[in-house]
């Protein structure tokens, strides 16, 4: 995907592009081109990525229903470009492989490369536990 913008961008700024089939976060720093892409057709809207994101940069929107059983709008996720640090946790955890992260057009997942996924997973579980049990509790 070639990105053409009609306004000047700051070096390192994270740009969000969206169409009917995908959401793309794009950042270019000198010679490095980072692209985080969500394929909307593969995404089932499970929300696991939103639960695991260490920066809370993914918003989960549950399904909407008309009446009792009819789904009017399927569940979906959205990225907040001002919070995302392109760590790759969402890429690692997505069961449908709907999210990809590339560096110069090659697959790149920093949390796997730097072996920090376990730490991120524990922090996300603690966050969920505190939300359910209330402040002042821990695992």
Secondary structure, 3 states (H helix, E strand, C coil): CCCCCCCCCCCCCCEEEECCCEEEEEEEECCEEEEEEEECCCCCCCCHHHHHCCCCCEEEECCEEECCCEEEECCEEEECCCCCCCCCHHHHHCCCCCEEEEECCEECCHHHHCCCHHHHHHHHHHHHHHHHHCCCCCC
